[in-house]
Amino acid sequence: MEVGMHPVVVIGAGPQGLAAAAHLLERGLEPLVLESGAGPAAAVAEWGHVRLFSPWPELTDAVSRRLLEPTGWAAPEEGYPTGAQWIEDYLAPLAAALGDRVRYRARVIGVGRNGRDRSVDDGRAEQPFVVHVLREGGGEERITARAVLDASGTWHAPNPAGADGLPALGERVAAEAGVLDNRIPSVADAAALAGKHVVVIGNGHSAATAITELARIAKREPATQITWVLRRGVVGNTFGGGSADELPERGALGQHAKRAVQDDLVDLVTGFRTEAVTLDGNQAILVAKDGRRLDPADRIVVLTGFRPDLSFLSEVRLDLDMRLQAPSRIAGEVDPNVHSCGSVRATGAADLAHPEPGLFIVGAKSYGRAPTFLALTGYEQVRSVVAELAGDREAARRVELELPNTGVCGGSGVFDEEANDTGSCCAPAPRLVQLGARTAG
């Protein structure tokens, strides 16, 4: 290894990035963690008010616990922390234990091979990686490494409201005006929306969390209007697996949102594919491709999932599924169009490998545009990948995790026909409670 070259560069100091660093240390490999934020788990801090549906024992990594225990740290044993508590009680102490191996305000803007652009084959695998970093204040740095683990997540690349995968007409203007955002409302945010009209767009756990919090406000302040917009023409697995979900809090979340619809606290609108967002004074109106228009909204909350930022990986060779932008070997396992009964299987180094030897994408970013990622999944990924980098092929191949069943059978492949909406084979199909909405014009 060249003088000054790092064994492994880890991109991102979130839960998986910090766990990767702990595993590397235990394997005798010195990590360098590059974090664009000002502190550990900066992305988690931005949703720190949200409570996780995974319990504490599933939110900490075994090797990281071993690194922390000599410092007097004790692992939280029960309960469901918020993102802020996850940082305070685990991730921040872990980052502190790693010390100056973690660099903050260091944004990775490019990864490539030394002296080889993407098109060059000759001697490629023998060259180290070069990682281009933008430091605070605008200075740039070039770091070389034998291997790169991208654990940068997807938080800063949310999907838009536009149904085409592109921002709807006027969406950017509405965001700049403060009428539209991509953040789950906090308790204080929701309280400030009492008596107003709030539109939530999305079909996942984040949307259900927002609906549940807003419904509490609507129950106290009946003048509050909440519209829940689904792009699909079917309710499908919107309400989750309920009691069949092996993560009880995840199952309960969907049921809370379902009850809000049943209690007429929320208007549920299906098949609404946003084409435009038009400002009307301090409010905004959503317009669908079929011409439907919702009442003017005081706030539009877009919770339509995330996508990976692949821009800084443009000079390395990736094997990605054309739909999900996840590694091809795991795409079929996580594809929300065809996801089957039971949980997604755990993934390891062999599943996450790319044509660029020594490069791995781990954590939520490894799922591309697919949802359902759990911290447990990421911890198993980094265990296997680090074992591979350390030359322990047997440990890399071994699977040490069985993920909890979602309680949901079938995917979201049915897009338009309500008649084909059979719900879950693991739990009773949710009853469609209300398909209308107050519409303007």
N, C-alpha and C positions, 0 to 999 in steps of 0.2 A: 504494500500500500504506500502511495506517495506521501512524503512528508507534508503535513498540514491537511491531509485528506481525512475526512471524518468517516468512521465505519458506516454509520447510518444517520441520515437526516430524516426527521419526522416532521411532517407539516401539520401543524395544529396542536394546541395544548388543551384539547377537550378531553372527555373521558377516555376515548380510545387512544388518542395521541399520548397522554400521560401514562396510560397502562402499557403502551408499547415501549415507552422509555424505561419503565420499571422492569419489564421482561428482558429488554436488551441488557440492562445492567446486570441482572441476575445471570445472564448467559455470558457475561464478560465482554460485551460489546458496548462501546461508549456511544450514547446517543446525543444528537443535537436536535432540540425541539424548537421549531420556528413558529411563533404565534403572532398573528397580525394584530390582535387586541392588546389592551394595556395590562391584562392580567390573565390568570388561568381560566379556562372555560368561558371566554368572553361571550361566546354565542349563547351558552346556557344562561349567563347573567341577563341577557336580553329577554328571556322568558322566565326569569327567576320567580315570578309570582305564581306560576303554574305548578300544580301538584302532580307528581308523577304517579302512574298507576302501577309501577313496579315497586315492590317493597325493598327496604334497605339491603337485605342480604343479596338481592339480585343487582344491586347498583354499585357494588365494590368488586374489585378484581383480586384474586387470591395472591398473586405475586406482589401487587401494590400493597396489600395488607401486610405482607411480610416485610416490605421496605419501611413501612410506617411504624410498625409495632415497637421497634427499639427507641423511637422518639417519645414513647408514652401515649401515643394515639390509641384509642380503643374504637373498634368498629361498631357503629350503630347497629343494634340487633333487630329492631322492629319499627314499624311505622312506614308512612309514605311521605317522603320529604318533598318540599317544593324545590324548584331549580336552585334557588338561593341557598337553601339548606344543604343541598347536595354539594355545592361549592364550598360553603363554610365548613362543613363537617367532614369532608372527604377530599374533594378535588384540590382545594387550596393547600391543605396540609401535604398532599402528595406532591404538588408542584414545588412547595418549599423544600421537601426532602430531596427533590432532584436538583435543587440549587441552580447554579449558573448554567446547567445543561439546558435550561429553558430560556430562550430569548424572546422578549416581548417587543411589540411594535416593529415586527420584522415580517413584512408581507412578501410571500413568494410570488414572483411575477413570471417565472419561467423555469422549466426543467428540461435539460437536454443531455446529450453525450458530448464529452470533451472533444472539440474539433470535428464533430460529425453532426450534420443536420439530419433531419428525419429520413431523407432519401438515400443516405450513404450506408452501404452494407459493410464495406471493407474495414475489418478491425473494430467494428462497432462495439461488440460485447466486451472487448478488452479495455475499453476506455471508461474512465469514471464518469459518474453523473456530474453535471454542473447545475447548481441551483442558484438562480438569480434572485436576489432579495432587495426589496426597496425598504430602506430604513426610515424612521421618523425624521422629518426634515428634508427628505428627498434624496439622501445619499444612497448609492447602490453598492452591492457587495456580491461577489461571485464565490460560492462555496462548492468544493468538490466532495463527493461521497461515493462509497462503494455501493450503497443501496439507498433507496428512497421509499418511505412509507407515507402515503398521502392520507392523512386522517383529518382533512380540513372541513369535512361535513358539507351540508347543503344549505345551512341557515340563511346565508346571504344571497341565495338564488331562489326566491319563492316563485311559484307559478303564478301567472297573471289571472285576472278575472276573465279575460277574453277566452271564448270557447275554442278558438283555433290554436291555442298554445302561445299566441301572441297577445300583447296588450290590446284591450278593446279600444276603439276610437274614444279618445277623451280620458282614458284611464290614467295616463301620466299626469294630465292637468288636474284631475280630481285628487290624485295623491299629493301633488304639490300644494293644493288648496287645503289639505288636511281633512278632506271628507272621506278619503279612502286610505286604508292601510292594511298591513298583513300581520297584525299583532293580535294575539288573543287578549281581549280586554281584562285588565286587572279588576279587583273588587272596586277600587276607586273609579276606574274608567267606566265600569258598568253603572255605578251609582250616578255618575255625571250624565248618563244617557237616559235617566228616568224621564218619562213623559215624551220621549222622542221616538223617531222611527229608525230602527237599526236593521240593516240587511246583512245577513251572514251567508257567504257563498262557500260551499265546500261539503264534502261527504265523509270526512275522516274524524279521527279522535279530536283534533284541534277544533274542528267545527262543533262537535258535540260538547266540548268543554266550554266554548263561547256561548252556545245556546243555553246550557245549564246555568251559567252565571247570569246571563241576561234575563232568563226566565224568573230568577229570584227577584229581580228588580220589577219585572212586569207583574208579578204576583202582589207586590206591595203598592205599585203605582200602575193601576189599570190603564192609564192613558198611554203607557209605553207600548209601542207597536214593534213586533219582531217578525221579520220575514226570513225564512230559511230557504235558500235557493240551491236546488240540486240540478246539475246539468243533465243527468240521465233522466229518461222518462220513467224509470222504475225506482222504487224505494230500495229494493234489494237488501243488502246487508248494512244499510246505513246505521241501524240501531245495534249492530254488533251481535255477539253470540249469547249475551245475557248470562244466565246461570251456567251455561255450557262452557264459558270461557274459563280457562284455568288460571287466568289472572283476574281475580274477583273484582278489583277496582276498575279494570278495563271493561269487563262485562257490565258493571253497574253504571259506568259513564254513559253508555248507549241507552240504557234503560231510563236514566234521568232525562235525557234528551227526548226520548220517546214519550215520556209522561208529560213533558212540557207541551208537546204537540197535542196529545190526547186531552189535556186540560184547556185547550184553546188559548194558551199563552203565546203560541207561535203559529204563524201561517206557513205551511210547508208547500213550496212550489216546485214541481218537477218539470224536467224537459226544458228548462230555461237556460238557453245558451247565449251568454252576453255578447252583444255585438258592439254596443256603444254605452258610454257613460256621459251624460250631459249635465252640466251644472245649471242649477236653477237657484240663483241667489247663493245662500249658504248651504244649500242642499244639492243632492245629485240624484238623477233618475237613471235607472238601469233599463236598457232597451235590448230585447232579445232578437234573435235572428228571424223569429216568426212574427215580429212586430209588437209583441206584448211589451207593456211598459209598467213598471212598478211605481207605487206612490213615491214622491220625493223622499229621499232618505237623508237623515242628519249624519249618519255614519254608515259606510259600507266596509265590512270586514271580510277580506279575501283570504280564505284559509283553504286553498286548493292544492296544498302540497308543495314540494320543492323539486329542484332538479340539480344535477351536479354542474359545478363550474369547471369545465375542461379547458378553459382558455390557456392556462399556464402549462398545460400538458401537450400543447400542440406539436412539440418537437420530439415527443417520444411515441413509441408504437404501442397502441392499445388495441385489445380485442374486446370490443363492446357490442352489446346487442343493439340492433338498429332502432328498436322501439324504446327500450327503457334506459339506454346508456349505462347499463350495468355490465360487469364482466359476462361474457357470453355463457360461461359454464354455470352461472347461477341464475341467469335471467329466467329460465323456465320455472325455477323454484319460487321466485318472488313476484312473478308476473301477476298483477291484480286482475287481469282479464280471465285468467284460468286457475287462480289459486284454489287448491282443493282442500277437502276436510283435513283436519290436523294442522300441525304447525309447519312452518318452513324448516327444512333441515338446517343444521349448523353448517357453516362454510369455513373452509380452511385454505391453506396456502395453495394447494393444487387448483382449487376453484377460482382463486383470486389472481393467479399468475397471468402475466401479459407477455406478448412477444418480446418485450424489453426486459431482459433478465435483471432481477434485482429491484424491480419496481412493482409495488403493490398499492392498491387503493383499498383502504379498510374503513370500517365505521359506516355511518349512514350513507356516505358517498358511494360506497360499494354497491348499494341497492339502486343506484341511479335515480330514476323517477318513481320507483316502487315505494309504498309505505310499509308499515308493520315492523320497522327496525327496532330492536331492543338492545339495551346496553349489554346484556348477556351475549348477544350475537357478536358484538364488537370485541368483547374480551376474549371469546373463543377464537375469533379471527386473528387477533394479534398474538395470542399464544402460539398458534400454528405457524403463522408467518415468521415470527422471531425464531422458532425452532428450526424452520427451513433455512433461514439466514445463518444460523449457528451451525448448520451441517447435521442437525439431528433429524434425519429424514423420518425415522420411526415415529417420533413425537409429532412431527408435522402432519403425518398421515392420520394419526389417531384422533378420534372424535371424542371430546370430553364434555359434551353438552347435549341435553335434550330440551328443546324449547317448549314452552307451555302452549297448549292447544288454544287456538283462538275461539273455538266453538262456532266458527262460521264455515259453511260448506259452499263451494262454488265461488266463481269470481264475479267480476262486474262486466263480463263480456256483453250481456244483454244491455243494449243502449237505449232502445226506443219502445219496445213492446211490453206494456204492463202485463199482458196475458202470460208472458213467460217468466214473470217474477215469482219464483218459488221460494225465495228466502233461503233458510239454512236447513241442511239435513241434520245438523247437530243440535238445532234448537227450533222451536216453532217459528214459522215465518211471521215477521212483524206485520200487523194489520195497518193498512194505509188509512190514516185517520182523517187527513184533510189535504186536498190537492189544490184548493183554491187559494187566492190571495186577493187582497184589495188591490185593484189596479187603477191606474190613472189613465184617462183618455180612452 
